[in-house]
Amino acid sequence: MRVVSLLPSATEILHFVGAGGDLVGVTHECDHPKGVEKLPKLTATSIDNHSMTSAEIDAAIGEHLTDTGSLYSLDTKRLEELEPDLVLTQGLCDVCAVSLNVVEQAVSVLPKTPLVLSMNPTSLGEVLDVTVEVGDAVGRGAEAREKVAALKRRLARVEETVAGLPRPRVGCIEWLDPPFSAGHWVPEMVRLAGGEEIFAREGEPSGRLSWEEVFEAAPEVLVLMPCGFDAIRTLEEARGLPNLLGWSDLPAVKNGRVWAVDANSYFSRPAPRLVEGVEMLARILHPGVFPDVPEPADAVRLTAPLAPR
């Protein structure tokens, strides 16, 4: 089978179920596992999130969506040349990938119409269900079910370990300027890890906040997870936060419980590595409870004031 992935999470899932060798084309953002970036790229965008600040990216997204209706272009000529049997995409978020309408229009005129599988999970359980669905689509259903069962056992272990422990009030921030809550599967991840997410509800989209709302809510733990950023990029973007009036009064700041995490790998993408994100959150929320789990390698605790940018 020849598979094209128009979503970084789909690329991860395909490799997870053991069908990475079927992949013939990816997006410009696919970066896991290592080596997928060498495959033909079918998408592009004019927004350079490597050189722009969070505020500049937010403004550019708003302007681009208004002008064109999509942040991404699709190389239809290359798509035709690759002759895919299966196209993996999504219809959940126009900011995350090529819009489903663009994909459906592109495949409708191909000489050989491929199957289009649109993945739109809004919960961790649905992410695991979609993983099995992809496995079935590429003839790897048995392997997918076995691996997903192992992931569920890991989640159950975390949930059992934190049962009965105090549940800190947690604020997960999906974008910093302007601030956004982290919705969909993230509140569920916080619950499984033994915390109480205070800015978003399970299964619901992320929402725009103000820093005044964040300060008023007074989270005991603050987890900075800007969509698409790793921990180092998040730290860079967070350097201006201590200058905000009210920052130093946050319980999370006073107690040294502000964390920057690798959202791109473990929180933003609806893929199997979300399970590692749950384990990371559990270690952050309940230090010492998981002695056999190392300090999160892809999370950085802000133990000192950040230097201004």
C-alpha positions, 0 to 999 in steps of 0.5 A, spaced: 500 500 500 502 507 498 500 512 503 500 519 503 500 523 510 497 530 510 498 530 518 504 529 523 500 525 527 498 520 522 505 519 520 507 517 527 501 513 527 503 509 521 510 508 524 507 506 530 502 500 527 508 498 523 507 500 516 512 506 516 515 503 510 508 504 506 509 511 507 510 515 500 509 522 502 508 527 508 507 534 510 513 539 511 512 539 518 512 531 519 519 530 523 517 523 527 520 518 527 527 521 524 528 520 517 521 522 515 523 528 513 527 525 507 520 523 504 517 527 498 513 533 502 506 535 499 504 541 503 507 548 504 505 554 508 508 562 508 508 562 515 515 561 518 514 559 525 521 559 526 523 566 526 516 569 528 514 570 535 507 567 538 504 574 537 506 575 530 504 567 528 497 569 531 496 575 527 499 572 521 494 566 522 488 570 523 490 574 517 491 568 512 485 564 514 481 571 513 484 572 506 485 564 503 481 560 508 487 555 509 494 556 512 497 551 507 498 549 500 497 542 497 502 540 491 497 536 487 501 535 482 506 531 486 500 528 490 498 525 483 505 523 481 505 519 488 499 515 486 497 513 493 492 508 495 490 511 502 491 519 504 491 520 511 488 527 513 483 531 518 478 535 519 478 538 526 483 544 525 484 548 519 490 551 523 493 544 524 493 541 517 491 542 510 483 543 510 479 537 509 475 540 503 482 542 499 484 534 500 477 532 498 477 536 492 484 534 490 483 527 490 477 527 486 480 529 480 486 524 480 486 518 475 486 513 481 481 515 487 485 513 493 481 512 500 481 518 504 481 517 512 480 523 516 482 523 523 478 527 528 479 525 535 477 530 541 479 525 546 485 520 548 481 514 548 479 517 541 486 517 539 487 510 541 481 508 537 484 512 531 490 508 531 487 502 531 483 504 525 489 506 521 492 499 523 486 496 520 486 500 514 493 498 512 493 491 514 496 492 521 490 491 525 492 486 530 499 489 531 495 496 532 491 493 537 496 489 541 500 496 541 494 500 543 493 495 549 500 496 552 498 504 552 492 503 555 496 499 561 501 504 562 495 509 562 491 505 567 498 504 572 498 512 572 491 512 574 492 507 579 498 510 582 495 517 583 488 515 586 487 518 592 492 523 592 491 530 592 489 533 586 493 540 584 489 545 580 493 545 574 493 550 568 495 548 561 497 554 556 496 552 549 499 559 546 502 564 550 501 571 546 495 571 546 494 565 552 489 560 550 487 554 554 489 547 552 483 543 550 480 536 547 485 531 550 489 535 554 484 536 560 483 528 560 491 527 560 491 532 566 485 528 570 489 521 568 495 524 571 492 526 578 490 533 577 484 538 575 485 542 569 481 549 570 481 552 564 478 547 559 474 541 559 475 534 556 473 534 549 472 541 548 476 546 543 481 550 546 479 557 548 482 564 548 484 567 555 487 573 558 493 573 563 488 576 568 483 570 567 489 566 569 492 570 574 485 570 577 484 563 577 491 562 581 493 555 578 497 551 583 501 548 577 502 552 570 504 548 564 506 552 558 505 547 552 504 552 546 502 548 540 508 546 535 513 548 540 518 544 544 521 546 551 526 550 549 522 554 544 517 555 549 522 557 554 524 563 549 517 565 548 516 565 556 521 570 557 517 576 557 512 573 562 515 575 569 514 582 566 506 581 567 503 584 573 500 579 577 505 573 575 509 573 581 503 572 585 501 566 582 501 560 587 505 556 581 510 561 581 511 562 588 512 554 589 516 553 583 511 549 579 511 552 572 513 548 567 515 548 560 514 542 556 515 539 549 508 540 546 510 538 539 511 531 541 507 529 547 501 534 547 499 537 541 499 532 536 493 526 537 498 520 536 500 515 541 506 519 544 500 523 548 501 517 553 508 519 554 505 526 556 500 523 561 506 520 564 510 526 564 504 530 567 504 525 573 511 526 574 510 533 574 504 533 579 506 528 583 514 528 584 516 522 588 510 518 587 514 515 581 521 513 583 522 508 577 520 514 572 526 519 571 525 526 571 522 529 564 527 529 559 522 534 555 520 538 560 523 544 564 521 547 571 522 554 571 525 555 578 528 562 577 525 568 574 526 568 566 531 574 564 527 579 560 527 578 552 
